């Protein structure tokens, strides 16, 4: 059996990019020949950040990783993986409920694209509790301490754009 350098895709909405996401990206970059971060564009969802904003922030955060690229995509993950010439899909798992949904998605992807493997990374214990809804709540309700509080959840490059965005959205709702 010959060894093939693995190219993987790691997909998500990344709205916003968290330290948990970054941990998976860094760990993946250390193990695989190339990792492509795929920022999913779902027209049925209302993300806080536009695809272009998420792309720019993510590229800035991973700029020190030469074997990582970042692209936006719409459609099925398996199609994005094929376009990225990936051999595998990398997925992060935080909780027991994640395992069930990720397992189901992995099985469906295997039926649709038998040549693609799904690789699961357990969230680092420091990041398993982080979710985008928690981060948005801290940004909105954290008052003058929000930036300091967010530093334990998101990369530095995310903090100011996140605070501006949540307050902009909150003022539009009033």
C-alpha positions in Angstrom: 0.0 0.0 0.0 1.5 3.4 -1.0 1.3 6.5 1.1 -0.5 9.5 -0.4 0.0 13.0 1.1 -3.3 13.9 2.6 -5.1 17.0 1.5 -8.1 17.8 3.7 -10.9 20.3 3.9 -12.2 21.7 7.1 -15.6 23.3 6.5 -18.0 25.3 8.5 -19.7 28.7 8.8 -17.0 30.1 11.0 -19.4 32.9 12.1 -17.3 33.9 13.9 -14.0 31.9 13.8 -13.2 30.7 17.3 -10.2 29.5 19.1 -11.7 26.0 18.9 -11.8 26.3 15.1 -8.2 27.6 15.1 -7.1 24.7 17.3 -8.5 22.2 14.8 -6.9 24.1 11.9 -3.4 24.3 13.5 -3.5 20.6 14.5 -4.7 19.6 11.0 -2.0 21.8 9.4 0.6 19.9 11.5 -0.6 16.5 10.3 -1.7 17.0 6.7 0.1 18.1 3.5 -2.5 20.8 2.8 -5.6 21.9 4.7 -8.3 24.0 3.0 -10.6 25.9 5.3 -14.0 26.0 3.5 -16.3 28.8 4.6 -19.8 27.6 3.8 -22.2 30.0 2.2 -25.8 29.0 3.0 -28.4 31.4 1.5 -31.0 30.1 4.0 -29.0 31.3 7.0 -28.4 34.8 8.3 -24.8 34.9 9.4 -23.4 37.8 11.4 -20.5 38.3 9.0 -20.6 38.3 5.2 -18.7 35.5 3.4 -16.1 38.1 2.4 -15.6 39.3 6.0 -15.3 35.7 7.2 -12.8 35.0 4.4 -10.7 38.0 5.2 -10.6 37.4 9.0 -9.8 33.7 8.6 -7.0 34.4 6.1 -5.6 36.9 8.5 -5.7 34.5 11.4 -4.1 31.6 9.5 -1.5 33.6 7.6 1.4 32.0 9.5 0.4 28.5 8.2 1.9 28.0 4.8 0.0 24.8 4.0 -3.4 26.3 4.8 -5.7 28.0 2.3 -9.1 29.6 2.8 -12.0 29.6 0.3 -15.7 30.3 0.3 -18.0 27.7 -1.2 -21.7 27.0 -1.6 -23.2 23.6 -2.1 -22.2 20.2 -0.8 -19.0 19.7 1.2 -18.1 16.7 -1.0 -18.2 18.8 -4.1 -16.0 21.4 -2.4 -13.6 18.7 -1.3 -13.4 17.4 -4.9 -12.7 20.9 -6.2 -10.0 21.3 -3.6 -8.4 18.0 -4.6 -8.9 16.7 -1.0 -8.7 13.1 0.0 -10.5 13.7 3.3 -12.9 15.9 5.2 -11.8 17.0 8.6 -14.5 17.5 11.3 -14.3 18.7 14.9 -16.3 17.2 17.6 -17.1 19.0 20.9 -19.8 17.0 22.5 -21.8 13.8 22.5 -24.5 15.4 20.4 -21.9 16.5 17.9 -20.8 12.8 17.6 -24.3 11.7 16.6 -24.8 14.4 13.9 -21.3 14.2 12.6 -21.4 10.4 12.3 -24.7 10.7 10.3 -23.2 13.3 8.0 -20.0 11.3 7.6 -22.0 8.2 6.6 -24.0 10.2 4.1 -20.8 11.7 2.6 -19.3 8.2 2.3 -22.3 7.1 0.2 -22.1 10.2 -2.0 -18.4 10.2 -2.3 -16.8 6.8 -1.4 -13.3 8.0 -2.2 -13.4 10.7 0.5 -12.6 9.8 4.1 -14.0 11.7 7.1 -11.5 12.3 9.9 -12.7 13.4 13.3 -10.7 15.6 15.7 -11.9 15.8 19.3 -12.0 19.4 20.5 -9.2 20.4 22.8 -10.5 20.5 26.4 -9.9 24.2 26.6 -12.3 24.8 23.6 -15.0 22.1 23.9 -17.5 24.6 25.5 -17.1 27.3 22.8 -20.0 28.0 20.5 -20.8 30.9 18.2 -24.0 31.7 20.1 -22.1 31.9 23.4 -19.5 34.2 21.8 -22.2 36.4 20.3 -23.9 36.7 23.7 -20.6 37.6 25.4 -20.0 40.2 22.7 -23.4 41.7 23.1 -23.9 41.6 26.9 -20.3 41.9 28.1 -20.4 45.7 28.3 -17.0 47.4 28.6 -15.2 44.1 29.4 -16.3 42.4 26.3 -13.0 42.6 24.5 -11.1 41.1 27.4 -13.7 38.4 27.9 -13.7 37.4 24.3 -10.0 36.9 24.2 -10.5 33.5 25.8 -12.9 32.4 23.0 -11.8 34.0 19.7 -8.6 35.0 18.0 -7.5 38.6 18.5 -8.3 39.6 14.9 -12.0 38.6 15.5 -12.6 40.7 18.6 -13.1 44.2 17.2 -15.0 43.2 14.1 -17.3 41.0 16.2 -18.0 43.8 18.8 -18.8 46.2 16.0 -21.0 43.8 14.2 -23.1 42.6 17.2 -23.7 46.2 18.3 -24.6 47.2 14.8 -27.1 44.4 14.6 -28.5 45.2 18.0 -29.0 48.9 17.2 -30.8 47.9 13.9 -33.3 45.8 15.9 -34.2 48.7 18.3 
